[in-house]
Amino acid sequence: MEIEKSLYDNLQEFFGFDTFKGDQEAIITNILNKKDTFVIMPTGGGKSICYQLPALMSEGTAIVISPLIALMKNQVDQLRAFGGRESIAHFLNSSLTKGEITKVKADVSSGKTKLLYVAPESLTKEDNVAFLQTVNISFVAVDEAHCISEWGHDFRPEYRKIRTIINEVGDNIPIIALTATATPKVQSDIRKNLQMTDATLFKSSFNRSNLYYEVRPKKNVVKEIVKFIKNNPGKTGIIYCLSRKKVEEIAEILNINGIKALPYHAGLDAKTRAETQDKFLMEDVQVIVATIAFGMGIDKPDVRYVIHHDIPKSMEGYYQETGRAGRDGGEGHCLAFYSKKDVDKLLKFMKDKPVSEREIGTQILKEVVDYSESSVCRRKQILHYFGEKFDETGCNNMCDNCRSSKTYFDAQEDLIKLLTFIKEEGDKFDDQHIMNVFMGQNNQPISAYKHDEHKFFGSGKDKGYNYWNSLILQAELSDFVKKDIDHYGLLMLTDEGRKYLENPYNIKYILNREMEAGDEEDGDEPSQGSGTLDVNLLKMLKDLRKKVAKQKSLPPFVIFQDPSLDEMCIHYPITMEELKRIHGVGAGKALKFGAPFLELIKKYVEENNIERAQDFVVKGTANKSALKVSIIQNIDRKIALDDIAHAKGISYEELLKEVESIVNSGTKLNINYFIDEMIDKVRQDEVYDYFREAEDDSIDKALQELGEEDYTYEDIQLMRIKFISEFGN
């Protein structure tokens, strides 16, 4: 066969490979035969060769539509390297100058260019449409085709216009649509919208057997991340966060803790982003901390872990992002941190969206919640989501749920009730409604359908939400029920479910583990509050603080505050450097008061054979250091505190907290110029005398003692700042 021979010759010549992977050969042959082609192939499966090779072998220019400028650049560079000449591939997008656009169009017109990458926004421009009408187009490749669907994880309205533009450009142009993630619903949307209902479908398995999936409750998340990375020395990874602010913050913390990391998000200029990608590819940095925009088209085969600091918005997003790990078939650890607070935050973001968009977004997010909270094999859940059957024994313990001990329950009786309810009441209700029926939770929809009078109403009240959630999720995984594609979330009885009702049998399901309260936010000092507090040491440190306070004629809280002592009893600092890292200590206080405390802790550690996990004392981020420096400079210039707050866009209360934190860490600040304006001398002296004798620094106690009619909370706070600054620092 001529086509076959030239296929392999070209594969060897352009890409240096001897064999095709998976369906690549059949896909390429289909395109070369001018047939519409639909490719669903997971990340790392070799999607790009599916359109690059036929483009290089066909007459004319192939148009590749892609939403990602980084991916375009990456692929164009690779093709130029393979093809040996610059004109072989070009991209057309908003990053080009007028001169560069003219050069691209000249190369395409002269037939030198085999692949032209176009952003969907550029495709819709009139002059580009007019230009493409003059070009001999071999076929159009629509990459990231899931962007067409509102049910996809990355919907882009411009993608909806692609078919119209292709029709304007020419007749009978073959199309290849490619995506790494598509649920049955999204597949159907892509076919309809691109008018390619007769396209040949090539769908690879979504199973990535080398990836290990794990979800942890979001507690001490920064400490957990630092610990994980330090336990994986020399390996590269990606950390995904939902906000740019969090990306910057985490990258900074990692660097402070000796881990080479760089931030990556859309707020950085193109040059910085390109340099960051290059540094990651060249292994000059170990970790990229990114928003979801990163990684698309970054072909680094040996990413060893992908960490989700925040739970992703969709299973497609999660699958695609975890798919960056282990693309060479080697180790890939996918770790996600889950917290109800993150889910609430994402739901809040959706509040302002149109109703239909909000409903879709909520349903998509619910899938992520179910996945995170479930105790069933993670791999089975992921593959089921993408319409693929999987037996969990094939997971080979490559997920945390398969490695954990499980609690099973007999599901037969309640499963029959569940399926009977759906059969009798019709496919009109989502899982939440059905759970409310069984748990006897009455609300407007329940009473509207008279379900508060149903024979099953309240019959499973004693079993609780977690039980019913586990049952419904696994009834779905067993294919007894499915979610209605067009009315997402409504449960339908399947043929399997009907068969089970006719011929029920004993069945055991797994009870979801109650997720620990993974809602602890990272503070600015992530090391605080982690580990176990050593109460014996705490008592000794408090006695020492009292003694030092007596010697210096100061109240104990001026030496070190309680949270600082607590943290010393978790991390056992024994050097001046380690002490400075303790929350609320800082260089000034460490040098002034630290020596006897370090001596006591060192002796205590030796006598009690304590192993100090010093690697994992996570140094706090300096993410507020710029603000703090600016506040100190403004106070030195004697600018009123309320004016500083206004200029910094924070409230007066927040500013006082910042000033207090600066002073508590041992920096001396003179705010007399402001206090003298606010509080008369007599009252200043009265508060000063109070703090000189006080056992602790509680403002509430001071107000009780001094009289709330004479002082405000902020008056006392200002005087406490002055007192600690003058006496403690």
N, C-alpha and C positions, 0 to 999 in steps of 0.2 A: 504493500500500500504506500503510495507516494507521500500522502499527508502524514502518515505515521513516521516515515523516515525523516522527512524534513522537520517534523515536530521535535524529534529527539536530537537531531543535528542542531537545531536552533536553541533548544534548551541547553545543550552543552556549550554552544558558541557564546550565547549571551549571558547565561547565568552560571555556567560551570557545573551543572548538575547532570548526573547520568540517568536518574529516574525521577518520575513524578510522585507526588505525595497524594494519597487518597484519591479523590475524584478529579484531580487537576486535569489529567489527560482528556477525560470525557467532556469536561466543561469547555476546554479550549477547542476541542474538535467541534462541539456544538456551535460555538461562536464562529469558527471558521466556516461552518456550513450556513452562516447567516441566520441562525435561529435565535429567538428571544430566550434568555437564560436567566434563571433565578438561583443565586448561590447563597446558602446559609452555611457559613463555615466559621467555627470559633476562632478567636484570636490565636495567632500562632500556627494556623493551619495552612498558610501560604495562599491567601486570597489574592494578593496583588499580582502574582505570576499569572493568575487566571485571565486577567485582561492585558497585562503587559506583553506576554508572549504572542497572543494572536494579533495584537496591535503592530508588533514588530514584523509580523509575517504577512500582514494584509496590505492591499493597495490603499493609499490615502492615509488620513489622520484619524486616530481614535480620540474621542472627547471623553475625558474622565471628570465626572462631577464629584467634587469632594468639599466638605464644609471646613476642612482643617488646613490652614495655611502651612502649619508645621509639617504635616504629612506630605503636602505637595512638594515642598522644598526637599524634604528627606528623599522622596522617591525620584524626583527629577535628578538630584545629585547622583543617586545610585545608578539610574539608567544611563546617565552621561558617562559614568565610570565604566559600565558594562559595554556601552555602544561605542565608546571612544571618540564621540564628537558631541559638541554642545548643542547643536541644532536638533538632535534626535528627540529631545523632550523639552517642553516648556510649560510654564504655568502662567495663567492670566488671572490676576486678582488685584485687590486694592493696594497691595504693597509696591506695585510697579510704577515707575515714572512714565511720562508720555513717550520718551525716547525708547525706553525698554519695550513698551507695548508695540511701537512701530516695528522694532526688530523682530519680536515674536511673530507678528502677523506676516511679515515678509518671509520668514522661515517656513511658516505653515503654508502660505500660498505657493511657495516654490516646491512644495512636496518633500522638503528635508525633514519635517517633523512628523514622527510616528505617533506621539502621544501629547495631547494638549490638556493639561489639568486646569479646570475652571471652577471657581467658587460659584455656588448657586446664585448669589447676588449679582455676580458679574455676568452670568449667563442671561439674566433677564434684561440687561441693558440693550437698548435699541441698536446702537452701533455694533455691538458684538453679535447680535442676532443677524444683522445685515451682512456682517463679515462672514459668519459661519455658513450663510446661504451660498457663498461663493466657493466654499471648500469641499473637496471630495472626502466625505466622512465615512470611515470604514464601519464604525459602530459607536454607540454611546455606552459608557460604563457609569452606573450610578452607585458610587461607593457610600457606605454608611446609610443604606437605603431605609433603615428604620426611622430616619429623621422625617420620613413622609407621614408617619402615623402619629396621631395624638396619643395613641396608646403606647408609643415607643418611649424610651427613656430620654430622648433628646429631640423632641419635636421641633422642626423648623418650618415655618409657614412657606418660605421660598421653595421648599422641596415640592410643595403641592403644585407649583407652576411648571415643573420640569417637562411633563408630557406635552403641555400646550406649546412650549418653546420648541421641543423636538419636532412636533408637527409643522411648526412654522419654518423650521430650518430645512426639512426635506421629507420625502415620502419613503416609507418602508425601511427606515434606518433600524437595524437590529439593536436591541437593548440587552445589556447584562446588568442586573441589579445584584448588589452584594451587601451582606450584613453579617456581623459576628454574633448578633443576638436578635432573635425574633420569636415571640410567642405566636401561637396559631392566629390570634387576633391581628397581630401586626403583619404577619405574612399575607393575610387576606387583604388588609389595607394597601399594602405595597402593590399587589397584583392589580387591584381595582384601579388605584390611582395612576399607575403607569400603563394601564390598558394592556397588560401582558398576561391575560388569563390563560393563554395557551403556552406560556413559557415552560421550558423543561426545568423541573426543580431538582437541584442537587443539594441535599442536606446532610452534612456530616454530623457525627455524634458530638454532643456537647460535653461528653465526659473527658475531663483532664485528670487522668488517673494519678499523675505525679503531684497534684496539688493537695495540700492538707488544709482543711477548712476548720476554723475555730472562731467561736463568739464568746467574749467575756463580758461580764457586767462592767460598766464604766466607773470603776473606782480607782482613785489614785492613778489616773490614766497616764499622766506624763511619766511618773515613776515606772509604771509597767512598761512603757515604750522604751525608755532609756535602758531598763534592765534587759528587755528582749534584745535590743540592738547590741548591747555589750556582751550578751551571751552568744551572739552570732558574729564574732570578729571577722573582719575581712570580707564580709558578704555585703552586696549592695541591695538596697530596697527603696520602695516608694511608700510614703505616708500620705493618705488622702484626708483632707479636712474640707468642711463645707464652706468656710469663709476665708477670705484673704487675710483677715486680721489673725485668725488662728494659725494659718500657714506661716506667717511671719514669726509669730510667737513661738511655735514649736521648733522652727528652724533655729531660732536664736537659743532656745534652751539646749537643743542638741549640741550646738557649737560650744556653749559654755561648758558642757559636760564632755568635751573632747571628741565629739562625733562630727566629722566633716559633713555638713548638710547645707543645702541651698533651697530657698523658697522658689516656687514657680506658680504664677497665676496671671490672669489677664491684665492686671493692673501694672505689670512690669512692661517696659518698652521691648520692642521686638528684638533689639540687639542683645539685651540682657537675657531674654528668654532663650535665644539661639545659643548664647555662650553657656548658659546653664545646661542646656541639652548636651552640648559638646563635652562639657566637663564630666557629665554623668556617663556619657558613652565612653569617654577616655579614662574613666575611673579616678578622676581627680577629686570627685566627691563621692561619698559613700551612700548618702541618702538624699533623695529629693522629697521635699514636703510640698504638696501641691493641691490645688483645687482640681476638680474632675477634668479640666481641660488638658491636663498633662498626660503624656503617655500615648495618646492616639498617634500612631505612626512612628513612635520611637521604637525602633527595632533593636532593643537590647535583650539578647537571648538569656542572659544569666542573672536576671533580677531574682533574688532568692527569697524575698518576702514582700508582701503588700499589706500594709496596715491601714485600717479605716479608723481614724481617730473619732469620726462621727459616723453614725449609721447612714448608709446611702439612701437616696430617695426611691430607688427602684431595684428590683432583682436584676434587670438588664444591666443597669449601671454597675451593680455589685459584680456581676459575672464578668463584664468587660474589664473592669478595673482589676479584679483578682487575676484575670487572664494575662496580665502583664508579667506575672511571676512564672518562672520555670519554663520559658518558651523553648529552651533547648532540651526539654524532657527531663532535666535534673530537678533537684529539690525546689519546692515552692511553698512557702508557708503563708496562708492567707488568714490574717488575724483581724477581727472586727470588734470594736467596743460598742456595746449597746446600752442605751439608757432611755427611759420613758421621756425624760426631759428633751432629748434630741427629737423624738417623735413629735412631741407637743410643739417644739420650735418649728419643725417642718410644716406641721398643720397650720400654724399661725401664718407662715409665709404664704400659704395658699388662700388665706381669707379674702384677699382683695381680687382674686382671679374670677373670671366669669364662672357661672354655676357649673356648666358642663365640664370645664377644665378642672374645677375644684373637685368635682365628683370623681373624675378619672384619676386625678393625682392622689386622692385619698385612698381609692381602691388599690392603686399601684403600691402606695406606701404600706398598706395593710399586709400585702404579701411579704414585705420585708420584716414587718413585726412578727408575723406568723413564723417565718423562717428563723428569726432570732430567738424566739421564745420556745420553739419546739425542741423536743428531745429525740426526734427521729433523725436517722442518717441524713446529714446535710446534703450529701451528694445526691441522694434519692430525691430530696425536695427540689434541688436546683434543676435536675434533669426533668422532673415532672412538670415544673414550671414551663419548660421549653418543649413540652409535649413528647417527652421521651420516657419510655418505660425502663425501670432499672431495679435490679434486685440488690438490696443493701449488702449482701455478702460480697458483692463485687467491689465494695468500697475498700476492703482490706484494712479496716481500722484507720483510714486516712481522713477521719474527721473526729472532732472532740466528742460528739454524741456516740459514735460507734465505740469509742474507747472508755466511755463512762458506764457506771452501773445504772441499771434502769429499773423503774417500777412498772410492772405490767398490770393491766386490769382486764377482766372478762367484759368484752364489749357487746356480745351478741344481743342481749336483751334491749339495751338502749340504742344500738345500731338499728334494730328492727323498728323501734319507735321513731327514730329520726327519718328513716327511709319511708316509713308509712306516712308520716306527717307530710313529707314533700310530695309523695304520690297523691295523697288525698287533697291537699291544699293547692297543688299546682306549683309551677316553677316561678313563683312570684316573690320569693323572700330571700334575703341574704342571711348569712350565718348569724349575724348579730340579732336579727329578729327571731330566728329559730331558737337561739340560746335563751333569749328573753322569755319565750313561751315555756321552755322546759324549766327555767329557773323561777318562773312565776313573777317576772318583772313586768308590771303593767305600765304601759305608756300609750300615747295617742294612736300610733299605728296598730298596737296590739288590740286595743278596744275597738278601733275602726273595723277591723276584720273579725271582731267578736272572738278573738283568740284567748281572751281571758275566760271564755266559757268552754274552751276546748278541753277534751278529756285528758290531754297531756299537760295542760297548763299547771306549772308548779310541781310536776311529778318528779323532777330531778333537782329540786331546790337544795336538798342536803348535800349534793355532790359538788356544787360550786362551779365557778366560771372556768377554772383551769381544766377540770374534767371534761366539760362540754366542748371547750376549745380543742382539747387533745382529740376527742372523738370525731368532731367534724373535720378537722384537718386530715386525720388518717383515713376517714371515709372517702375523702377526696383523693388521697394518695393511693387508696385501694381501687380507685376508679368506680366506686359505687355512686358517687355524685360528681358533678363537674360544675364549674362556674360558667354561666351563660356568657358566651363571647360578646354578643352585641349589647347585653344588659349586664355589664360587668358586675360580678358580685352576687347575682341571683343564683341560687343553687338549683341544679336540675338533676333529676334521677336519670342514671344511665341504664343501658341494657344490662350491664353487669349488676347494677343495683337491683333491677327488677328480678334478675335471676336469683340474687341472694334472698330477696323477699319470698320467692316461690320455694326456695330450697335452702333455708338458713343453716349455718353450721357454726361450730364454736370458733371464736376469733378473739385473739388477744391484741390489745393495743398498748402503746407506751404512754404513760402519764408524763406530760411536760413537767420538767423541773421548774419549781417556782424560782424565777430569776431573782438573785439578790438585788437589793435596791441599788442598781448601778446608776445612781443619779448624782454622784458627787462631782461637782464641777472642779476644774483645775483652778486653784488659786494662783496668785502671783508667785507663791512659794510652794511649789508642788511637793516638797519633801515633808511639809507639815502634816501631822496627823496620820502618817502611814506607819505601819509596824506596831509593835506592842510597847506600851509605856512601862518603864521600869520604876515601880512605885517606891522601892527601897532607895534607889538612887535619888529619886525626886525629894524624898524626905531629907536626905543628907545635903542636897543642893540648897534646899530652902533654909536649913539650919545655917549653912555657910553664908547664904545671902544675908540672913539676919545679923550674923557676926560681923560681916564686912560693913553692913549698913550702920551698925553701932559704932564701929571704929571711925567711920567717915562722917558720923552724925547726919545720916541721910535716911529717908524712908526706904524700906527694902525694894519697892517697885522702881526706884530710880536706878538701882544697880542692874537688874534684869527683870523683865516682866514675866508673868506666869507662862504664857505661851512659849517663850524662849526656853525656860527651864524644862517644860514638857518635851520640847523637841530634843534637848540635850539628852533626855532619858530614853529617846528612841534611837538616836544616831551615835551617841557616845563620842563626841569630838575630842581628840587628844592633841591636836596641833592648832596653832593660832589660825592657820588657813581654814581648817575645818570649822572652827568656832565662828569665823566671820560669815560663813554660809548659813548659820543658824538664823532662822526668822527673827527679825527685830534686834539683831546684835550689831552687825556692821563693823567696820574697821575701828572706829573711834572707841566704842564700848569694849570691844575685844581687847584692845591695848590697855585701856584704863582699868578694867575690872577682871579681865579674863584669866590671868595667871593662876590664882588659887583654885579656880573652878576646873581648869584643865588638869591641874595637879591631882585634884580629888578624883576626877573621872578616870584618869590614867591608872591610878592606884586601884580604883574599884574594878576596872576592866581586867587588870592583871590578877587580882586576888580572886575574882569570880570566874576566871577563864572565859570571858565573853568574846564571842566571835563577832567582830564588827563588819557588817556588810557595807564597807565604805564605798565600794564601787557604785552602790546604788543610793548613796546620799545624793539625790538629784539637786544640783545647784539651781537656785531660783533664776527665773528669767530677768533680764534687765529690760524687759519690754516697756517698763515705765521710767527707765533711767533718764531718757531725754526729757520727759515731763518734770522729773524731780530736779534735774540740773537747771532747767528753765525757771522753776519755782525759786530755787536758791538764789539764782542771779537776780530775779525780780525783787526778792526780799532784800538782797544787798543794796538794790537801788531804791529801797524804801517805797515800793509801790503798794498801795492799799490792797489787802488780801482779797476783798470782794472784786476789785478791778482785775486782779490776776485771774481769779476764777472766771470772770466774764470773758477775758481775752483767750483763755484756754478752752472755753466752751464746756466748762463743768460747773456744777453747783457749788455754792459757798461751803456747804457741808462736806462735799467730796474733797474740796481743796483743803479744809482743815484736817481731814483724814490723811491726806498726802503729807501735809506739813508735820503732822504728828508722827507718821511713819519715818520721816527723815530724821526727826529729833530722837525718836526711840532707838534708831540704829546708831546713834552716837555723834551725829553732826550738830554743831552748835549753830543756832539761828537767833538773830536778834530781831524780835518782832515788837519791841517796846514802842516804836513809833506808831504802830497800829493800835496796840492795847491802850496807850495813853489817850488816844482819840475816843476809844470805846468805853473805858472803865475808869472811874475816878480813883485817885491815889489811895483813899481810905479803904475802898472796897478791894483794891489790888492787894493791899497789905493783909487784909482779913483772910482772903483766899490763900495767900502765900503762907500765912501762919498755920492755916488749917492743914495744908499739904505737908508742912514740916513735921507735924505730929501724927499724920494719918498712917494707918496700918496698910491700906491699899489705895489705889488711885481711882476708885470708882467715882464717876461724876454724879451718879444718882445719890450716893451716900453724902457727897459734899453738898448737894442741893438740899437734902433733908436737914443737914446740920446747919447750913448757913441761911436757909430760908428761900423758898422758890419765888417769893414775892420780890426779893432784892436782886436775884441773879437769873440769867437765862442759862440754858445748857451750854450755849456757845461761849458765854463769858467764862464759865468754869473751864471749858476745854482750852480756851486761849491761855488762861492762867496756868493750866497744867503743862501746856507746851513750853511756856516761859520757864516754869519751875524746873522741868526735866532738862531743858537746854542749859540752864545756868548751873544747876547742881550736879546733874548726871554726866554732863559732857565736858 
